[in-house]
Amino acid sequence: MKRDSHIELPLNEPDPIIRWSHYAIRFAVKLLAILMVIVIFFGIGDVVYVLYQRLTAPPVFLLNISDIFESFAAFLAVLVAIEIFVNIRIYLSSAEIPVKLVLATALMAVARKVIVLDFDKLDALEVLSLAAVVLALGVTYGFMVLSERSRRDEPEAEGESAGPVEPH
């Protein structure tokens, strides 16, 4: 199956200014990847610190519900940072924006927000807005998965070969 590939920042651009700009942007993305790794390690440090604080506060070695939710929030923030790093890495290796992964990351970030929300402090409009965002991201992600599956299951067009042709 032949797939049309759209390269966001081609490095073989004939115009030298555009080509140099593409190199500069790719360098910036690599710098962002390094910074994201630093953020991930700080996030892990935050998880350790939050757990230490909660477990050493009286009553020692016991967590209440708000402590558990605060720990979840710290864990999930690190997981979202890791997903963003994966997005950056895929972007660098393929020179394409991984739309499906970006949507999955957005879903994870919104899910993180939903998990740690205190619904007693929200009004109905905020809850409905968050529900609309989750629904929109979920439907979009679902369409992407279905589209990918249907492209994968399509029979090959006439004249296209799945592999090398063997001589007779």
C-alpha positions as CSV (number, residue, x, y, z in Angstrom):
1,M,0.0,0.0,0.0
2,K,1.5,3.3,-1.0
3,R,1.1,6.1,1.5
4,D,1.4,9.8,0.6
5,S,4.0,11.3,2.9
6,H,3.9,15.0,3.8
7,I,7.3,16.2,5.1
8,E,6.9,19.3,7.3
9,L,10.5,20.5,7.2
10,P,12.3,19.0,4.2
11,L,16.1,19.3,4.5
12,N,16.6,19.1,0.7
13,E,14.8,22.4,0.0
14,P,16.3,24.1,-3.0
15,D,16.0,27.6,-1.6
16,P,19.0,28.0,0.8
17,I,17.2,30.4,3.1
18,I,14.2,28.0,3.6
19,R,16.6,25.1,3.9
20,W,18.7,26.9,6.6
21,S,15.4,27.8,8.4
22,H,14.4,24.2,8.4
23,Y,17.8,23.2,9.9
24,A,17.3,25.9,12.5
25,I,13.8,24.8,13.4
26,R,15.0,21.2,13.7
27,F,17.8,22.3,16.0
28,A,15.2,24.1,18.1
29,V,13.1,21.0,18.3
30,K,16.2,19.0,19.4
31,L,16.7,21.6,22.1
32,L,13.1,21.2,23.2
33,A,13.6,17.5,23.5
34,I,16.6,18.0,25.8
35,L,14.6,20.5,27.9
36,M,11.7,18.0,28.0
37,V,14.0,15.3,29.5
38,I,15.1,17.8,32.1
39,V,11.4,18.6,32.9
40,I,10.7,14.9,33.2
41,F,13.4,14.4,35.7
42,F,12.2,17.4,37.7
43,G,8.7,15.9,37.5
44,I,10.0,12.6,38.9
45,G,11.7,14.6,41.7
46,D,8.3,16.3,42.4
47,V,6.6,12.9,42.6
48,V,9.2,11.7,45.1
49,Y,8.9,14.9,47.1
50,V,5.1,14.9,47.2
51,L,5.0,11.2,48.3
52,Y,7.7,11.9,50.9
53,Q,5.8,14.9,52.3
54,R,2.5,13.0,52.4
55,L,3.9,9.9,53.9
56,T,5.9,11.7,56.7
57,A,3.1,14.0,57.7
58,P,0.9,12.8,60.6
59,P,-0.5,10.2,60.5
60,V,2.8,8.8,59.3
61,F,2.7,6.4,56.3
62,L,-1.1,7.0,55.7
63,L,-2.5,8.8,52.8
64,N,-6.0,10.4,52.7
65,I,-8.0,10.9,49.5
66,S,-6.6,14.4,48.7
67,D,-3.0,13.1,49.2
68,I,-3.7,10.2,46.8
69,F,-5.2,12.6,44.2
70,E,-2.2,15.0,44.6
71,S,0.1,12.0,44.0
72,F,-1.9,11.0,41.0
73,A,-1.6,14.5,39.6
74,A,2.1,14.5,40.0
75,F,2.4,11.0,38.3
76,L,0.2,11.9,35.5
77,A,2.0,15.2,34.8
78,V,5.2,13.2,34.4
79,L,3.4,10.8,32.0
80,V,2.1,13.7,29.9
81,A,5.6,15.1,29.8
82,I,6.9,11.7,28.6
83,E,4.2,11.6,25.9
84,I,5.3,15.1,24.7
85,F,8.9,13.9,24.5
86,V,7.8,10.9,22.4
87,N,5.9,13.4,20.1
88,I,9.1,15.4,19.7
89,R,11.2,12.3,19.1
90,I,8.8,11.0,16.5
91,Y,8.7,14.4,14.8
92,L,12.5,14.5,14.7
93,S,12.8,10.9,13.3
94,S,10.1,11.2,10.7
95,A,9.9,15.0,10.0
96,E,6.1,14.6,10.2
97,I,3.8,15.7,12.8
98,P,2.4,12.6,14.6
99,V,-1.2,13.8,14.7
100,K,-2.6,10.6,16.2
101,L,0.0,10.7,19.0
102,V,-0.6,14.4,19.6
103,L,-4.4,13.6,20.0
104,A,-3.6,10.8,22.4
105,T,-1.4,13.1,24.4
106,A,-4.1,15.7,24.5
107,L,-6.6,13.1,25.7
108,M,-4.2,12.0,28.4
109,A,-3.7,15.6,29.5
110,V,-7.4,16.2,29.7
111,A,-8.0,12.9,31.4
112,R,-5.3,13.9,34.0
113,K,-7.3,17.1,34.6
114,V,-10.5,15.2,35.0
115,I,-9.0,12.7,37.4
116,V,-7.7,15.4,39.8
117,L,-10.6,17.9,39.5
118,D,-12.5,18.8,42.6
119,F,-16.0,18.8,41.1
120,D,-17.4,20.6,44.2
121,K,-15.5,23.8,43.1
122,L,-16.7,23.8,39.5
123,D,-19.8,25.2,38.0
124,A,-21.9,23.3,35.4
125,L,-20.6,25.2,32.5
126,E,-17.0,24.3,33.3
127,V,-17.9,20.6,33.6
128,L,-19.8,20.7,30.3
129,S,-16.9,22.5,28.6
130,L,-14.5,19.8,29.8
131,A,-16.9,17.1,28.7
132,A,-17.1,18.7,25.2
133,V,-13.3,18.8,24.9
134,V,-13.0,15.1,26.0
135,L,-15.8,14.1,23.5
136,A,-14.2,16.1,20.6
137,L,-10.8,14.6,21.2
138,G,-12.2,11.1,21.7
139,V,-14.2,11.3,18.5
140,T,-11.3,12.8,16.5
141,Y,-9.0,10.1,17.8
142,G,-11.6,7.4,17.0
143,F,-11.9,8.7,13.4
144,M,-8.1,8.7,13.0
145,V,-8.0,5.0,14.1
146,L,-10.8,4.0,11.8
147,S,-9.2,5.9,8.9
148,E,-5.9,4.2,9.6
149,R,-7.5,0.8,9.8
150,S,-9.5,1.3,6.5
151,R,-6.4,2.5,4.7
152,R,-4.5,-0.6,6.0
153,D,-7.3,-2.9,4.9
154,E,-7.7,-1.4,1.4
155,P,-6.9,-3.6,-1.5
156,E,-3.9,-2.4,-3.5
157,A,-4.7,-0.3,-6.6
158,E,-4.2,-1.9,-10.0
159,G,-0.6,-1.7,-11.2
160,E,0.8,-1.5,-7.7
161,S,2.8,-4.4,-6.4
162,A,3.2,-5.4,-2.8
163,G,6.8,-6.3,-3.3
164,P,9.5,-7.1,-5.8
165,V,8.4,-9.0,-8.9
166,E,10.0,-12.4,-9.3
167,P,11.3,-13.1,-12.9
168,H,9.8,-16.2,-14.5
